[in-house]
């Protein structure tokens, strides 16, 4: 049985990623910021989200629109 240890995975950008960043558009940068914000909000507990006035089901809507439904 094979075992993969994720502690050896580097977070350093690869040459391919660094090269791709040369041709980034504003849309690419915006989508990366939005994905990071969604990841951050999903990592919060339900109580922390409630303090922000966001339901777990509304995270994506909040990030895309900047408002809460």
PDB file of N, CA, C and O in Angstrom:
ATOM      1  N   UNK A   1       0.842  -1.174   0.000  1.00  0.00           N
ATOM      2  CA  UNK A   1       0.000   0.000   0.000  1.00  0.00           C
ATOM      3  C   UNK A   1       0.890   1.241   0.000  1.00  0.00           C
ATOM      4  O   UNK A   1       1.858   1.316   0.757  1.00  0.00           O
ATOM      5  N   UNK A   2       0.569   2.188  -0.827  1.00  0.00           N
ATOM      6  CA  UNK A   2       1.348   3.419  -0.922  1.00  0.00           C
ATOM      7  C   UNK A   2       0.810   4.452   0.052  1.00  0.00           C
ATOM      8  O   UNK A   2      -0.385   4.496   0.346  1.00  0.00           O
ATOM      9  N   UNK A   3       1.713   5.274   0.541  1.00  0.00           N
ATOM     10  CA  UNK A   3       1.343   6.339   1.470  1.00  0.00           C
ATOM     11  C   UNK A   3       1.961   7.629   0.964  1.00  0.00           C
ATOM     12  O   UNK A   3       3.148   7.667   0.640  1.00  0.00           O
ATOM     13  N   UNK A   4       1.167   8.678   0.895  1.00  0.00           N
ATOM     14  CA  UNK A   4       1.653   9.977   0.452  1.00  0.00           C
ATOM     15  C   UNK A   4       1.711  10.905   1.649  1.00  0.00           C
ATOM     16  O   UNK A   4       0.696  11.140   2.305  1.00  0.00           O
ATOM     17  N   UNK A   5       2.878  11.430   1.935  1.00  0.00           N
ATOM     18  CA  UNK A   5       3.060  12.347   3.047  1.00  0.00           C
ATOM     19  C   UNK A   5       3.047  13.776   2.514  1.00  0.00           C
ATOM     20  O   UNK A   5       3.999  14.186   1.850  1.00  0.00           O
ATOM     21  N   UNK A   6       1.992  14.544   2.788  1.00  0.00           N
ATOM     22  CA  UNK A   6       1.894  15.900   2.234  1.00  0.00           C
ATOM     23  C   UNK A   6       2.873  16.888   2.843  1.00  0.00           C
ATOM     24  O   UNK A   6       2.964  18.018   2.363  1.00  0.00           O
ATOM     25  N   UNK A   7       3.606  16.510   3.872  1.00  0.00           N
ATOM     26  CA  UNK A   7       4.556  17.442   4.480  1.00  0.00           C
ATOM     27  C   UNK A   7       5.734  17.734   3.556  1.00  0.00           C
ATOM     28  O   UNK A   7       6.465  18.700   3.775  1.00  0.00           O
ATOM     29  N   UNK A   8       5.926  16.912   2.529  1.00  0.00           N
ATOM     30  CA  UNK A   8       7.020  17.139   1.602  1.00  0.00           C
ATOM     31  C   UNK A   8       6.623  17.986   0.400  1.00  0.00           C
ATOM     32  O   UNK A   8       7.467  18.292  -0.442  1.00  0.00           O
ATOM     33  N   UNK A   9       5.372  18.364   0.309  1.00  0.00           N
ATOM     34  CA  UNK A   9       4.899  19.166  -0.813  1.00  0.00           C
ATOM     35  C   UNK A   9       5.315  20.616  -0.588  1.00  0.00           C
ATOM     36  O   UNK A   9       5.065  21.184   0.475  1.00  0.00           O
ATOM     37  N   UNK A  10       5.934  21.192  -1.568  1.00  0.00           N
ATOM     38  CA  UNK A  10       6.408  22.567  -1.459  1.00  0.00           C
ATOM     39  C   UNK A  10       5.315  23.545  -1.876  1.00  0.00           C
ATOM     40  O   UNK A  10       4.579  23.294  -2.831  1.00  0.00           O
ATOM     41  N   UNK A  11       5.214  24.656  -1.160  1.00  0.00           N
ATOM     42  CA  UNK A  11       4.273  25.713  -1.519  1.00  0.00           C
ATOM     43  C   UNK A  11       4.911  26.726  -2.471  1.00  0.00           C
ATOM     44  O   UNK A  11       4.266  27.680  -2.904  1.00  0.00           O
ATOM     45  N   UNK A  12       6.164  26.506  -2.781  1.00  0.00           N
ATOM     46  CA  UNK A  12       6.873  27.416  -3.674  1.00  0.00           C
ATOM     47  C   UNK A  12       6.307  27.297  -5.086  1.00  0.00           C
ATOM     48  O   UNK A  12       6.092  26.187  -5.572  1.00  0.00           O
ATOM     49  N   UNK A  13       6.062  28.431  -5.751  1.00  0.00           N
ATOM     50  CA  UNK A  13       5.501  28.353  -7.103  1.00  0.00           C
ATOM     51  C   UNK A  13       6.472  27.687  -8.080  1.00  0.00           C
ATOM     52  O   UNK A  13       7.683  27.901  -8.034  1.00  0.00           O
ATOM     53  N   UNK A  14       5.906  26.888  -8.947  1.00  0.00           N
ATOM     54  CA  UNK A  14       6.714  26.206  -9.953  1.00  0.00           C
ATOM     55  C   UNK A  14       7.100  27.179 -11.053  1.00  0.00           C
ATOM     56  O   UNK A  14       6.561  28.282 -11.138  1.00  0.00           O
ATOM     57  N   UNK A  15       8.019  26.769 -11.879  1.00  0.00           N
ATOM     58  CA  UNK A  15       8.446  27.601 -12.998  1.00  0.00           C
ATOM     59  C   UNK A  15       7.255  27.895 -13.916  1.00  0.00           C
ATOM     60  O   UNK A  15       7.107  29.006 -14.425  1.00  0.00           O
ATOM     61  N   UNK A  16       6.421  26.889 -14.114  1.00  0.00           N
ATOM     62  CA  UNK A  16       5.240  27.068 -14.968  1.00  0.00           C
ATOM     63  C   UNK A  16       4.301  28.140 -14.397  1.00  0.00           C
ATOM     64  O   UNK A  16       3.790  28.977 -15.142  1.00  0.00           O
ATOM     65  N   UNK A  17       4.076  28.113 -13.085  1.00  0.00           N
ATOM     66  CA  UNK A  17       3.205  29.114 -12.460  1.00  0.00           C
ATOM     67  C   UNK A  17       3.816  30.502 -12.534  1.00  0.00           C
ATOM     68  O   UNK A  17       3.119  31.483 -12.790  1.00  0.00           O
ATOM     69  N   UNK A  18       5.128  30.583 -12.308  1.00  0.00           N
ATOM     70  CA  UNK A  18       5.786  31.894 -12.398  1.00  0.00           C
ATOM     71  C   UNK A  18       5.704  32.446 -13.813  1.00  0.00           C
ATOM     72  O   UNK A  18       5.495  33.645 -14.002  1.00  0.00           O
ATOM     73  N   UNK A  19       5.865  31.585 -14.802  1.00  0.00           N
ATOM     74  CA  UNK A  19       5.772  32.022 -16.193  1.00  0.00           C
ATOM     75  C   UNK A  19       4.345  32.457 -16.524  1.00  0.00           C
ATOM     76  O   UNK A  19       4.147  33.448 -17.226  1.00  0.00           O
ATOM     77  N   UNK A  20       3.352  31.722 -16.024  1.00  0.00           N
ATOM     78  CA  UNK A  20       1.948  32.061 -16.281  1.00  0.00           C
ATOM     79  C   UNK A  20       1.587  33.412 -15.668  1.00  0.00           C
ATOM     80  O   UNK A  20       0.752  34.133 -16.214  1.00  0.00           O
ATOM     81  N   UNK A  21       2.202  33.760 -14.548  1.00  0.00           N
ATOM     82  CA  UNK A  21       1.915  35.044 -13.903  1.00  0.00           C
ATOM     83  C   UNK A  21       2.351  36.227 -14.765  1.00  0.00           C
ATOM     84  O   UNK A  21       1.830  37.332 -14.610  1.00  0.00           O
ATOM     85  N   UNK A  22       3.299  36.004 -15.667  1.00  0.00           N
ATOM     86  CA  UNK A  22       3.717  37.072 -16.572  1.00  0.00           C
ATOM     87  C   UNK A  22       2.568  37.528 -17.463  1.00  0.00           C
ATOM     88  O   UNK A  22       2.518  38.685 -17.881  1.00  0.00           O
ATOM     89  N   UNK A  23       1.653  36.619 -17.749  1.00  0.00           N
ATOM     90  CA  UNK A  23       0.544  36.912 -18.654  1.00  0.00           C
ATOM     91  C   UNK A  23      -0.787  37.051 -17.913  1.00  0.00           C
ATOM     92  O   UNK A  23      -1.856  36.919 -18.509  1.00  0.00           O
ATOM     93  N   UNK A  24      -0.709  37.315 -16.615  1.00  0.00           N
ATOM     94  CA  UNK A  24      -1.912  37.491 -15.803  1.00  0.00           C
ATOM     95  C   UNK A  24      -2.752  38.656 -16.297  1.00  0.00           C
ATOM     96  O   UNK A  24      -2.230  39.679 -16.740  1.00  0.00           O
ATOM     97  N   UNK A  25      -4.033  38.483 -16.212  1.00  0.00           N
ATOM     98  CA  UNK A  25      -4.963  39.564 -16.495  1.00  0.00           C
ATOM     99  C   UNK A  25      -5.580  40.028 -15.179  1.00  0.00           C
ATOM    100  O   UNK A  25      -5.472  39.326 -14.174  1.00  0.00           O
ATOM    101  N   UNK A  26      -6.215  41.173 -15.163  1.00  0.00           N
ATOM    102  CA  UNK A  26      -6.908  41.601 -13.936  1.00  0.00           C
ATOM    103  C   UNK A  26      -7.953  40.577 -13.489  1.00  0.00           C
ATOM    104  O   UNK A  26      -8.187  40.417 -12.291  1.00  0.00           O
ATOM    105  N   UNK A  27      -8.577  39.892 -14.431  1.00  0.00           N
ATOM    106  CA  UNK A  27      -9.550  38.853 -14.090  1.00  0.00           C
ATOM    107  C   UNK A  27      -8.887  37.710 -13.330  1.00  0.00           C
ATOM    108  O   UNK A  27      -9.462  37.195 -12.370  1.00  0.00           O
ATOM    109  N   UNK A  28      -7.690  37.308 -13.743  1.00  0.00           N
ATOM    110  CA  UNK A  28      -6.963  36.234 -13.062  1.00  0.00           C
ATOM    111  C   UNK A  28      -6.654  36.618 -11.615  1.00  0.00           C
ATOM    112  O   UNK A  28      -6.856  35.822 -10.697  1.00  0.00           O
ATOM    113  N   UNK A  29      -6.168  37.832 -11.422  1.00  0.00           N
ATOM    114  CA  UNK A  29      -5.841  38.287 -10.066  1.00  0.00           C
ATOM    115  C   UNK A  29      -7.095  38.371  -9.205  1.00  0.00           C
ATOM    116  O   UNK A  29      -7.072  37.989  -8.034  1.00  0.00           O
ATOM    117  N   UNK A  30      -8.181  38.866  -9.776  1.00  0.00           N
ATOM    118  CA  UNK A  30      -9.436  38.982  -9.035  1.00  0.00           C
ATOM    119  C   UNK A  30      -9.976  37.607  -8.658  1.00  0.00           C
ATOM    120  O   UNK A  30     -10.452  37.411  -7.540  1.00  0.00           O
ATOM    121  N   UNK A  31      -9.905  36.666  -9.574  1.00  0.00           N
ATOM    122  CA  UNK A  31     -10.426  35.331  -9.269  1.00  0.00           C
ATOM    123  C   UNK A  31      -9.593  34.641  -8.197  1.00  0.00           C
ATOM    124  O   UNK A  31     -10.143  33.900  -7.382  1.00  0.00           O
ATOM    125  N   UNK A  32      -8.274  34.866  -8.174  1.00  0.00           N
ATOM    126  CA  UNK A  32      -7.440  34.299  -7.115  1.00  0.00           C
ATOM    127  C   UNK A  32      -7.775  34.919  -5.756  1.00  0.00           C
ATOM    128  O   UNK A  32      -7.806  34.217  -4.745  1.00  0.00           O
ATOM    129  N   UNK A  33      -8.025  36.238  -5.728  1.00  0.00           N
ATOM    130  CA  UNK A  33      -8.418  36.896  -4.475  1.00  0.00           C
ATOM    131  C   UNK A  33      -9.740  36.364  -3.966  1.00  0.00           C
ATOM    132  O   UNK A  33      -9.900  36.124  -2.769  1.00  0.00           O
ATOM    133  N   UNK A  34     -10.688  36.177  -4.871  1.00  0.00           N
ATOM    134  CA  UNK A  34     -12.004  35.674  -4.480  1.00  0.00           C
ATOM    135  C   UNK A  34     -11.906  34.239  -3.965  1.00  0.00           C
ATOM    136  O   UNK A  34     -12.549  33.891  -2.974  1.00  0.00           O
ATOM    137  N   UNK A  35     -11.113  33.412  -4.624  1.00  0.00           N
ATOM    138  CA  UNK A  35     -10.942  32.032  -4.174  1.00  0.00           C
ATOM    139  C   UNK A  35     -10.291  31.984  -2.799  1.00  0.00           C
ATOM    140  O   UNK A  35     -10.653  31.155  -1.963  1.00  0.00           O
ATOM    141  N   UNK A  36      -9.332  32.870  -2.566  1.00  0.00           N
ATOM    142  CA  UNK A  36      -8.680  32.924  -1.253  1.00  0.00           C
ATOM    143  C   UNK A  36      -9.669  33.373  -0.178  1.00  0.00           C
ATOM    144  O   UNK A  36      -9.653  32.852   0.937  1.00  0.00           O
ATOM    145  N   UNK A  37     -10.523  34.332  -0.506  1.00  0.00           N
ATOM    146  CA  UNK A  37     -11.518  34.810   0.458  1.00  0.00           C
ATOM    147  C   UNK A  37     -12.530  33.705   0.787  1.00  0.00           C
ATOM    148  O   UNK A  37     -12.906  33.533   1.947  1.00  0.00           O
ATOM    149  N   UNK A  38     -12.965  32.966  -0.220  1.00  0.00           N
ATOM    150  CA  UNK A  38     -13.890  31.852   0.010  1.00  0.00           C
ATOM    151  C   UNK A  38     -13.225  30.806   0.901  1.00  0.00           C
ATOM    152  O   UNK A  38     -13.855  30.295   1.828  1.00  0.00           O
ATOM    153  N   UNK A  39     -11.971  30.485   0.635  1.00  0.00           N
ATOM    154  CA  UNK A  39     -11.247  29.500   1.442  1.00  0.00           C
ATOM    155  C   UNK A  39     -11.141  29.970   2.890  1.00  0.00           C
ATOM    156  O   UNK A  39     -11.312  29.176   3.814  1.00  0.00           O
ATOM    157  N   UNK A  40     -10.861  31.257   3.091  1.00  0.00           N
ATOM    158  CA  UNK A  40     -10.753  31.811   4.440  1.00  0.00           C
ATOM    159  C   UNK A  40     -12.082  31.739   5.172  1.00  0.00           C
ATOM    160  O   UNK A  40     -12.132  31.345   6.337  1.00  0.00           O
ATOM    161  N   UNK A  41     -13.163  32.118   4.490  1.00  0.00           N
ATOM    162  CA  UNK A  41     -14.475  32.088   5.136  1.00  0.00           C
ATOM    163  C   UNK A  41     -14.928  30.662   5.435  1.00  0.00           C
ATOM    164  O   UNK A  41     -15.554  30.422   6.467  1.00  0.00           O
ATOM    165  N   UNK A  42     -14.626  29.724   4.562  1.00  0.00           N
ATOM    166  CA  UNK A  42     -15.015  28.329   4.812  1.00  0.00           C
ATOM    167  C   UNK A  42     -14.259  27.727   5.982  1.00  0.00           C
ATOM    168  O   UNK A  42     -14.729  26.768   6.595  1.00  0.00           O
ATOM    169  N   UNK A  43     -13.093  28.275   6.301  1.00  0.00           N
ATOM    170  CA  UNK A  43     -12.309  27.770   7.426  1.00  0.00           C
ATOM    171  C   UNK A  43     -12.853  28.257   8.771  1.00  0.00           C
ATOM    172  O   UNK A  43     -12.498  27.712   9.815  1.00  0.00           O
ATOM    173  N   UNK A  44     -13.715  29.283   8.752  1.00  0.00           N
ATOM    174  CA  UNK A  44     -14.283  29.805   9.992  1.00  0.00           C
ATOM    175  C   UNK A  44     -15.356  28.876  10.534  1.00  0.00           C
ATOM    176  O   UNK A  44     -15.974  28.112   9.792  1.00  0.00           O
ATOM    177  N   UNK A  45     -15.561  28.957  11.831  1.00  0.00           N
ATOM    178  CA  UNK A  45     -16.630  28.169  12.451  1.00  0.00           C
ATOM    179  C   UNK A  45     -17.979  28.828  12.167  1.00  0.00           C
ATOM    180  O   UNK A  45     -18.038  29.969  11.709  1.00  0.00           O
ATOM    181  N   UNK A  46     -19.048  28.105  12.440  1.00  0.00           N
ATOM    182  CA  UNK A  46     -20.388  28.652  12.237  1.00  0.00           C
ATOM    183  C   UNK A  46     -20.635  29.861  13.136  1.00  0.00           C
ATOM    184  O   UNK A  46     -21.313  30.807  12.734  1.00  0.00           O
ATOM    185  N   UNK A  47     -20.090  29.831  14.344  1.00  0.00           N
ATOM    186  CA  UNK A  47     -20.260  30.965  15.268  1.00  0.00           C
ATOM    187  C   UNK A  47     -19.544  32.211  14.744  1.00  0.00           C
ATOM    188  O   UNK A  47     -20.072  33.319  14.835  1.00  0.00           O
ATOM    189  N   UNK A  48     -18.353  32.025  14.201  1.00  0.00           N
ATOM    190  CA  UNK A  48     -17.603  33.161  13.652  1.00  0.00           C
ATOM    191  C   UNK A  48     -18.310  33.729  12.424  1.00  0.00           C
ATOM    192  O   UNK A  48     -18.350  34.945  12.237  1.00  0.00           O
ATOM    193  N   UNK A  49     -18.863  32.857  11.591  1.00  0.00           N
ATOM    194  CA  UNK A  49     -19.612  33.320  10.424  1.00  0.00           C
ATOM    195  C   UNK A  49     -20.868  34.078  10.862  1.00  0.00           C
ATOM    196  O   UNK A  49     -21.240  35.079  10.249  1.00  0.00           O
ATOM    197  N   UNK A  50     -21.518  33.597  11.925  1.00  0.00           N
ATOM    198  CA  UNK A  50     -22.720  34.267  12.425  1.00  0.00           C
ATOM    199  C   UNK A  50     -22.384  35.669  12.914  1.00  0.00           C
ATOM    200  O   UNK A  50     -23.180  36.589  12.728  1.00  0.00           O
ATOM    201  N   UNK A  51     -21.223  35.852  13.534  1.00  0.00           N
ATOM    202  CA  UNK A  51     -20.800  37.188  13.974  1.00  0.00           C
ATOM    203  C   UNK A  51     -20.649  38.133  12.787  1.00  0.00           C
ATOM    204  O   UNK A  51     -20.899  39.334  12.898  1.00  0.00           O
ATOM    205  N   UNK A  52     -20.236  37.575  11.654  1.00  0.00           N
ATOM    206  CA  UNK A  52     -20.089  38.386  10.438  1.00  0.00           C
ATOM    207  C   UNK A  52     -21.413  38.565   9.706  1.00  0.00           C
ATOM    208  O   UNK A  52     -21.506  39.346   8.758  1.00  0.00           O
ATOM    209  N   UNK A  53     -22.428  37.846  10.146  1.00  0.00           N
ATOM    210  CA  UNK A  53     -23.736  37.927   9.502  1.00  0.00           C
ATOM    211  C   UNK A  53     -23.818  37.118   8.221  1.00  0.00           C
ATOM    212  O   UNK A  53     -24.601  37.439   7.327  1.00  0.00           O
ATOM    213  N   UNK A  54     -23.011  36.071   8.129  1.00  0.00           N
ATOM    214  CA  UNK A  54     -22.955  35.238   6.925  1.00  0.00           C
ATOM    215  C   UNK A  54     -23.323  33.811   7.301  1.00  0.00           C
ATOM    216  O   UNK A  54     -22.792  33.264   8.268  1.00  0.00           O
ATOM    217  N   UNK A  55     -24.217  33.214   6.553  1.00  0.00           N
ATOM    218  CA  UNK A  55     -24.507  31.792   6.719  1.00  0.00           C
ATOM    219  C   UNK A  55     -23.546  30.981   5.885  1.00  0.00           C
ATOM    220  O   UNK A  55     -23.034  31.465   4.875  1.00  0.00           O
ATOM    221  N   UNK A  56     -23.294  29.754   6.293  1.00  0.00           N
ATOM    222  CA  UNK A  56     -22.350  28.909   5.553  1.00  0.00           C
ATOM    223  C   UNK A  56     -22.779  28.733   4.094  1.00  0.00           C
ATOM    224  O   UNK A  56     -21.931  28.664   3.205  1.00  0.00           O
ATOM    225  N   UNK A  57     -24.077  28.663   3.845  1.00  0.00           N
ATOM    226  CA  UNK A  57     -24.574  28.508   2.475  1.00  0.00           C
ATOM    227  C   UNK A  57     -24.434  29.789   1.657  1.00  0.00           C
ATOM    228  O   UNK A  57     -24.524  29.752   0.430  1.00  0.00           O
ATOM    229  N   UNK A  58     -24.215  30.924   2.327  1.00  0.00           N
ATOM    230  CA  UNK A  58     -24.146  32.215   1.639  1.00  0.00           C
ATOM    231  C   UNK A  58     -22.730  32.714   1.411  1.00  0.00           C
ATOM    232  O   UNK A  58     -22.546  33.848   0.969  1.00  0.00           O
ATOM    233  N   UNK A  59     -21.729  31.899   1.699  1.00  0.00           N
ATOM    234  CA  UNK A  59     -20.339  32.349   1.574  1.00  0.00           C
ATOM    235  C   UNK A  59     -20.020  32.765   0.143  1.00  0.00           C
ATOM    236  O   UNK A  59     -19.489  33.852  -0.083  1.00  0.00           O
ATOM    237  N   UNK A  60     -20.334  31.922  -0.808  1.00  0.00           N
ATOM    238  CA  UNK A  60     -19.995  32.221  -2.209  1.00  0.00           C
ATOM    239  C   UNK A  60     -20.775  33.443  -2.691  1.00  0.00           C
ATOM    240  O   UNK A  60     -20.226  34.305  -3.378  1.00  0.00           O
ATOM    241  N   UNK A  61     -22.053  33.514  -2.328  1.00  0.00           N
ATOM    242  CA  UNK A  61     -22.870  34.673  -2.719  1.00  0.00           C
ATOM    243  C   UNK A  61     -22.271  35.936  -2.132  1.00  0.00           C
ATOM    244  O   UNK A  61     -22.171  36.952  -2.819  1.00  0.00           O
ATOM    245  N   UNK A  62     -21.871  35.885  -0.865  1.00  0.00           N
ATOM    246  CA  UNK A  62     -21.283  37.054  -0.206  1.00  0.00           C
ATOM    247  C   UNK A  62     -20.007  37.502  -0.913  1.00  0.00           C
ATOM    248  O   UNK A  62     -19.808  38.696  -1.136  1.00  0.00           O
ATOM    249  N   UNK A  63     -19.150  36.560  -1.264  1.00  0.00           N
ATOM    250  CA  UNK A  63     -17.883  36.914  -1.905  1.00  0.00           C
ATOM    251  C   UNK A  63     -18.114  37.483  -3.308  1.00  0.00           C
ATOM    252  O   UNK A  63     -17.470  38.458  -3.694  1.00  0.00           O
ATOM    253  N   UNK A  64     -19.025  36.881  -4.068  1.00  0.00           N
ATOM    254  CA  UNK A  64     -19.254  37.346  -5.433  1.00  0.00           C
ATOM    255  C   UNK A  64     -19.981  38.670  -5.504  1.00  0.00           C
ATOM    256  O   UNK A  64     -19.709  39.477  -6.392  1.00  0.00           O
ATOM    257  N   UNK A  65     -20.908  38.908  -4.581  1.00  0.00           N
ATOM    258  CA  UNK A  65     -21.698  40.145  -4.645  1.00  0.00           C
ATOM    259  C   UNK A  65     -21.263  41.179  -3.622  1.00  0.00           C
ATOM    260  O   UNK A  65     -21.532  42.369  -3.783  1.00  0.00           O
ATOM    261  N   UNK A  66     -20.594  40.730  -2.576  1.00  0.00           N
ATOM    262  CA  UNK A  66     -20.196  41.656  -1.534  1.00  0.00           C
ATOM    263  C   UNK A  66     -21.343  41.994  -0.594  1.00  0.00           C
ATOM    264  O   UNK A  66     -21.204  42.854   0.276  1.00  0.00           O
ATOM    265  N   UNK A  67     -22.467  41.326  -0.764  1.00  0.00           N
ATOM    266  CA  UNK A  67     -23.634  41.531   0.109  1.00  0.00           C
ATOM    267  C   UNK A  67     -24.133  40.199   0.608  1.00  0.00           C
ATOM    268  O   UNK A  67     -23.685  39.144   0.160  1.00  0.00           O
ATOM    269  N   UNK A  68     -25.052  40.254   1.528  1.00  0.00           N
ATOM    270  CA  UNK A  68     -25.634  39.035   2.083  1.00  0.00           C
ATOM    271  C   UNK A  68     -27.104  39.005   1.752  1.00  0.00           C
ATOM    272  O   UNK A  68     -27.817  39.988   1.952  1.00  0.00           O
ATOM    273  N   UNK A  69     -27.563  37.862   1.240  1.00  0.00           N
ATOM    274  CA  UNK A  69     -28.992  37.724   0.952  1.00  0.00           C
ATOM    275  C   UNK A  69     -29.702  37.174   2.133  1.00  0.00           C
ATOM    276  O   UNK A  69     -30.917  36.984   2.089  1.00  0.00           O
TER     277      UNK A  69
END
